[in-house]
Amino acid sequence: MIFLTRGERTILLVLSLCAIVGIGLNAYRAAHDRVTVTVMRREEPTAWDAALEASRRVALNAATASELERLPGIGPTLAARIIAYRQTHGPFQSLDELHNVQGIGPVTLSRIRPYVEL
């Protein structure tokens, strides 16, 4: 068995208490320093949203490739296909006619529908 002097036992006790307090403080900080993020969604569009959306609309029958590429999910390839379809078949009569363009399915059409006009 190891025998310690009274001073060594005191130092060992103080160091042990410091370690216990440090561990306790660290655990307290971990439990109470959490950041809470709340995501709020607006269900009803405001007049400002409608004006902003209208200003971003792309005229499907007159848009250039760079204008079409601003639409979500439309890159250079799809923009070129839309223009080629428009040149071959004439102006689009409805937005649903975009389904005839290769690479545009229901998901892509629903994504771009708010930003496109005839």
N, C-alpha and C positions, 0 to 999 in steps of 0.2 A: 504494500500500500504506500502511496506517495504522501509524504507529510509536507504541508505548506505552512509557512509562517503566517502570522496574523496579518501582516501587510500584504502578502501575496494573495491570501483569501479575500481581502477587501478589494484589491485590484480586480481579481477574477469576478467577484460579485458585481462590481460597477460595470465591467465590460459586458457581462451577461445581461444586466439590466438595460444597458444601452442597445444591445443587439435586439432584445425583446421589444423595446420601445420603437426602434427603427423598423422592425418587421410589422409592428402594429400600425405605424403611420403609413407605411407603404400599402398595406391592405386597405386602410381607410381611404386613402387617395384613389386607389383603383376602384373602390366601390362608389365613391361620390363624385368623381371628376368625369363622369360620362356626359357626352354631348347628345342632346336629344334633338333630332331634326323632324320637323313636322311638315309634311307636304300637303298643301292646300290646293284643291282643284275648284275651278269655277265651272259650274254646270251651265249657266246661262251666258252666252256671249254678250258682251257689252256693245254699245254703239261704236266705241273706239275699236274693238276687235273687228267689227264688220267693215269699218272704214279702212283699217289696215289690211284686211284680207282683200278688199276690193282693189286696193292700190297695188297688190302683188299679183293680181290675176294676169294670166298669159292668154292672149288670143290664139287659140289653137290653129286657126286657119291662116294666120299671118305671121306666126312666131318664127324667129330664126332659130338655128341650132343652139346658140348660146342662151337664148331666152328659154327654150325648152329644157335645157340642162339645169336651170334654176329650180325646176320642179323636183320634189322629193322622189328619189328612186329612178330618176331619168339621167342617164349618162350620155356620153357622146354617141354610143352605138344606138341606143333607143331613140335619141333625138334624130339621128340620120334616118332611121327606119320610119319614124313618124312623117318626116318631110318627104321621103320616097313614096310612102303610101298616099300622102296628100297630092303629090304630083301625078301619080298614076291614076288614082280614083277620083280626083277632084276634092273639093272642100268637104270637111266632115259635116254630116247632117245632124249628128248627135254625139254626145260624149261616149255613149256606149259603143259607138263604132270603133273606138280605140282598141276594143277587144280583138279586132281584125289585124292589128299590128303585132307581128311576132315579138314575144317577150313581154307583152302587157297583158297581165291577167287581172282577176278581180281584186287582188290585194293592191297591186300598183295603181289600178284605176281608182280604188277607194281612197288611196293616199293623195292622188293628185287632183281629184274631183273638186275640192274647195278652191283650188288655185287656177282652174282652167275655165275659159269661156269660149263660146263659138264666135 
